[in-house]
Amino acid sequence: MAASQSLLSLLLFSLLSITVSQSIIRMPSDRKTRNADDDLYCASWRLSVETNNAGYWTNLPSRCGRYVEHYTTGDLYFSDSEVVASDSLAFARTVKIAGDGKDAWVFDIDETLLSNLPYYALHGFGSEPFDDASFDEWVDLAEAPALPASLNLYKELKQLGFTIFLLTGRGEYQRNVTGKNLLFAGYGDWERLILRQTSDRGKSATLYKSQRRLELVNEGYRIHGSSGDQWSDLLGFAVAERSFKLPNPMYYIQ
Ligand SMILES: *[C@@H]1O[C@H](CO)[C@@H](O)[C@H](O)[C@H]1NC(C)=O
């Protein structure tokens, strides 16, 4: 009895000292991963890239690697995506659906409907230069999970009667695995999956996506909403009535 009591006190004492020392001394791993100056700078950097103030950028600033990892693997990324989805839905509910099947919504795929975080977690969260070959291998697995907020939005838009177009920078050769991945992640019943053709080689994403949207407009579709993690999903011509920018501090596509 006495022995177990002193064991308990020892245990409590150790726990207490750990708690006390943690609150006074920052753990070495903590010092390495988080730095108040970097956190402050990187939060401002993120605002700048998300608003497109920064314009074109390639690799993220080296001091922001840990910050982007923390952001994308933590709650904030999901919370930000939820707010984007709820703003999108609030707008979608104001749209009068004519019932002729021409009320459209355009979705991008990567980092919009599907999340490639399992891939980027193994490749520095955007701090490594983009590698086509290894990314294509990942795409071929067709195992990217849905971004949960977008999956819910997608289902709500279907319910409201929108016709859904998927407009992606992925190539035509990836049609099968892309369809397979979308089904695996829970998406279905899209009207058309639009991928880059060989004739689109060399075009900026902004031009390619604008041209495809214009084709839809010429077919009589009314593009009410567009969702994408890149400004090149949303800008250009034949733009949607409202565009919704999802967060992506890992890479920028022109
Ligand atoms: C992919 O190709 C296979 C074999 O041709 C076919 O059975 C399957 O339905 C295709 N999947 C999709 C999503 O298109």
The ligand as an SDF file (V2000), in Angstrom:
LIG
                    3D

 14 14  0  0  0  0  0  0  0  0999 V2000
  -10.5750    2.3980  -66.6680 C   0  0  0  0  0  0  0  0  0  0  0  0
  -10.2770    1.4010  -67.6230 O   0  0  0  0  0  0  0  0  0  0  0  0
  -10.7660    0.1250  -67.3000 C   0  0  0  0  0  0  0  0  0  0  0  0
  -10.2350   -0.8800  -68.3090 C   0  0  0  0  0  0  0  0  0  0  0  0
  -10.3810   -0.4020  -69.6150 O   0  0  0  0  0  0  0  0  0  0  0  0
  -12.3020    0.1700  -67.2560 C   0  0  0  0  0  0  0  0  0  0  0  0
  -12.8200   -1.0940  -66.9240 O   0  0  0  0  0  0  0  0  0  0  0  0
  -12.7190    1.1840  -66.2120 C   0  0  0  0  0  0  0  0  0  0  0  0
  -14.1230    1.3280  -66.2060 O   0  0  0  0  0  0  0  0  0  0  0  0
  -12.0870    2.5360  -66.4670 C   0  0  0  0  0  0  0  0  0  0  0  0
  -12.3880    3.4020  -65.3450 N   0  0  0  0  0  0  0  0  0  0  0  0
  -12.8540    4.6290  -65.4970 C   0  0  0  0  0  0  0  0  0  0  0  0
  -13.1610    5.3500  -64.2420 C   0  0  0  0  0  0  0  0  0  0  0  0
  -13.0230    5.1660  -66.5710 O   0  0  0  0  0  0  0  0  0  0  0  0
  1  2  1  0
  1 10  1  0
  2  3  1  0
  3  4  1  0
  3  6  1  0
  4  5  1  0
  6  7  1  0
  6  8  1  0
  8  9  1  0
  8 10  1  0
 10 11  1  0
 11 12  1  0
 12 13  1  0
 12 14  2  0
M  END
$$$$
